Amino acid sequence: MKTYDLDRFKGITVAMYSCYDEKGEVSKEAAKKLARHYANIGVNGLYVGGSSGEGMLQNVEERKQTLEAVMEEVGQEMTIIAHVGAPSTRDSVELSKHAEQVGAHAISAVPSIYYRLSPQSVEHHWQQMIDSTSLPFIIYHIPQTTGFQLSKALLTKMAAQDKVIGVKISAESTFELQQFKAAGGDDFLVFNGPDEQYLAGRSIGADGGIGGTYGVMPELFMKIEQCYVEGKAEEARKWQFIVNDLIAELLSFPSLYGACKEILKLRGLNTGEARLPFLPVPESEMGRLEAINEKMMAYINQAQV
């Protein structure tokens, strides 16, 4: 039985985007404004420094600055999960300790990237973070970017620890999600990662979701969640299909993150351009992006009626 309050992590958690100024440096002011935006909407939590937050493209100090800004602005209102995964265990442990110092509610991490690591290496990497703080830990399973396939055996072993409260699954198989939920048990959280199958993930055992495209349309994911909880299956499917069509359009740009950040800019939330190698939206495509934003806002307004 886990000793942490697991309910606070359930529901919709936005994987927060990076926030830069006009020179491409981390902007604490922009991060605070963006975090406040999500708090005002009623989003449950923020996942800071993950894939959408370009954590792997930032140095340790930049990642600390971003988390500090978020905690200062909404740390008392939202559940904040700090992604502390880094190529080196040393940096991951430093980020873990900092997350505890500033009051984050949990830490999470991918395996180390680039090198193809053994399960024993990944376990040791994660264990160093777990042992460095008193915070609960959430495994981040995203094999398509890390090259590491988390086994049920390793998941079960780690889930036996009180501090290991869940896993974020960005692998595309809902079968794997269901198997991990069964392996972890009832008091082990499973977060759906692929935004395109939020409803499928919830239907097969996920306790909530953490996603990047949530950042431009959290209201629509909150609507899917509401319909699911209320047992309105047809309506939930309708909204998931709408979300999927919008995601397909966003994926047609050179960079998903570049497109999402431009959409935020259209709404008065300037978080700067995505850091290279993520490409910005070409000027020739801005008209199409504006049309997508208008369509998205129309659906958001409809969902809030």
N, C-alpha and C positions, 0 to 999 in steps of 0.2 A: 504494500500500500504506500503510494507516494505521499510525502508529507507537505508537498507544495500545493498551492491553490491552482488546480489545473483549469478550473472554469474560466479564469481570467484570460486564458490563451485561446479560447474557442471563438469561432466566428470569423470575421473578415479582418485580415491583417495585410495592410498595404506594404509591399516591398518598395521602400522609398527611393526615389531617384536621387542622383548626385545633384549637388547645388554649387555652382561656380559663379564667379563674377565675370566681368567682361575680359579679364586677362587670363581666365581659365584657372584661377585659384579658388580653393574652397571658400564659399561664402556662408558664414554662420547666420548672417541676416536672412539670406534666401532660404536656408534650411529651416530657420524658425518660422518664416512666413508659410512655407509649404507644410510643415508639421501642424501649424495652427489651422490651415485650410482643412486638413483631414480631421482634426479634432472637432471643428465646427460642423462638419458633415455628420459626425457620429460614428466614424470608423473606430473599431475596437482597439486596434494596435498597429504599430509600425515595426517593420523589419529593416534595420538600419545597417548599411554597409555590405549588402549582399550583391547579387549579380546586377540587379537594376540600379543599385547605388554605386556601381563601378568600384566596389571595394578592392578588387584585384588590380585596379589601375591607379590606386592611390597609395601613398606611403603611410606609415603608421601614424604620424602626426596629423595628417589630413583626416584620417579616419577618426581619430580622437576628437578633433575639432567638430566634425559633423555630429557625432554622438552627443558631445557636450551641448551643442546648440539645441538638439532635439529634446534632451533631458531638461534643459533650462526652460524650454517653452511649454512642453506638454507632458513632462515626466510624471506629474501628479494626476494627470487626466487619462492617459492612455497606457496600454501595456506595451513596453518597449523591449524588443528582442534585438540584441546587438550581434551581428554576424562578425565573428572574430577570426574566421578562417584566413590563413595566409600561407604562402609557400613554405615558410620556415616555422617550426614549432616555437622558436624563441619569440618571434613577432606575435604569434597567436596567443601565447601566454601573456605577453605584455598587454595586448588588447583586451584579454579576458580580465586581468586585474584592473585595468582602467574602467572597464564596463561596470564592475562592481563598485568601484570608487565613486562613480557619478550616479549610481542608483538604478542602472538598468535592471529589468525584471528577469532576464534570462540571457544566456549566450548561446550561440549556434555556430556551427562550422562545417565547411566542406572538408574533404580530405586535402592534403597538400597536393598542389597541381604540378604539372609538367612531368615529373618523374612517375614511372609506373611502380607503385608501391605494393608491397605484400599486405595482406590483412593484418599481420602483426604490427607492421609499421604504422598503418592507419590507426589501429587501436591505440598504440602508444602515443601517437600524435594527439588524438582526441583526449586521451586520459590525462595528459599533461595539462590541458586546459581545464578539464573537470576538477582536477585536484588543486588547481591554483586559486579557486574562489569557492564561495558558498552558494553561488548562483545555480539554478537548474540549467541543464544543458540539453539542446535540441540538435540532433544529428541532421545534417543537410545532405541528402542523397540526390546527386545530379550527375549520373554517369556519363551523359552525353558531352559534358564539358570537362569532367575530372578524369575520365577513363577508368574510374574505380567502381566495380560492381559490388555493392554491399550485400553480403549474404545473410540469410535468415539466422545462421549460426552466430555470426558476429553481432547482429542486431539483438538477438535474444540475450547474449552474454552481457552486452552493454546495458540493455534495458533493465537488467536485474539490479542495477545500481539505483539508489533512491534519487540521485541527482539527475539521472538521464530520464527526462520526462516525455520525450517524443522524438519524432522524425519528420522532417519536411521531405516529401517525395516528389521530385520533379521528373522522375522517370515516367515514360509515357504509358506504362501498363497499370491499369486499375487492378488487375489480378495481383500484381506485386504489392500494391497498396493494401489490398485486403489481407494478403498473407502476412505483411508486416504488422498490421493491426492485430491479427490473431496471435502472432508471435509475442507482441508486446503486452497484450492483455488489456482488460477494460480500463485500467488506470494509466494507460500509456497513450499519449496523444499522437495522432497521425494528421499531418497537414497536407492537403492537396496542393501540388505545385503547378501542374499544367493548367493554365487559366481556361483553356478551351474545354476542359472536362471537369470543371468545378462541380457541377451537379452529379456527374457520374461518380466522382470521388466521394462526395457526401453520401450518395446512395449506397456505396459499398463499404462505408466505414470511416471515412475521414471525419475528424472532429471540427474541421474548419479549413481555411485556405490561406496561403501566403502567396501573393502574386504580383507581378510587375505591371501588367495592364490594368490592374485594379486602380493604379495611380491616376489614370485619366477618366475612369468611370466607376469609382467605388460604389456609387449609388445603384448601378445595375447589378453588381455582385451582391450587394446588400439585399436587393430585391429578390434575386434567386434564392438567397439564404432564407429570407422571410417566407417565400412561397414553399420552400422545402419544409421548413419547420411547421408551417400551417397545413401541410399535407396537400397542397395544390400542385399536383404533379404536372398537369398540362401547362399551367401558367409558368411554372418553373422552367419547363422545357422551352417554352416560347422565348423567355428572356435569355436562356443559355444560347439559343440559336441566334438571337440578335447580337449577343456579345461575340459569338464566334464569327459572324459576318464582319463585324467591326475589326476584330483581331486580324482576320485575313487581309483586310485592306491595309492595316498598319504594317503588316509583315511584307507588304509589297514595296516598301521604301528601303533604301540602302541600309538603314539601321533602325531597328524597332525603337531603341532608346532615343535616338535622334528625333524620330517622329513624335514620340510621346512627349518629349520635352518641348517641342515646338507647339504642340497642342496646349500644353500648360501656359506657354508664353501668350498664345492667343487669348487666354482667359485671364491675363494679368498676373501670372505667376512665372516670372522670369528666373529659371534655374540655370541659365547658361547653356552652352552647347555640350553635347556628350563629348567626352575626352577621346581623342584619337587612340586607337584606330577606328572607333565608331565614327561613321561618316554623318555629317549634317544633312538635312533635307535640301536638295538642290532648289535654287530659286525657281526653276521651271516647274517644280512640283508643288509649290506652295499653294496654288489655287486648288489643287486636288485635296491637299491636306485640310485646307479651310472648309471645303465641302464635307469632308469626313467629320470634322469637328462640329459643324452645324447639325449633321445627322445625329451624331452622338448626343449632343445637347438636347435635341428634340426627344430622343428616347429617355434621357435622364429626367426631363420635365414630365414625360408621360409616366415614368416609374414612380414619381413622387406624388402623383395625384391620389 
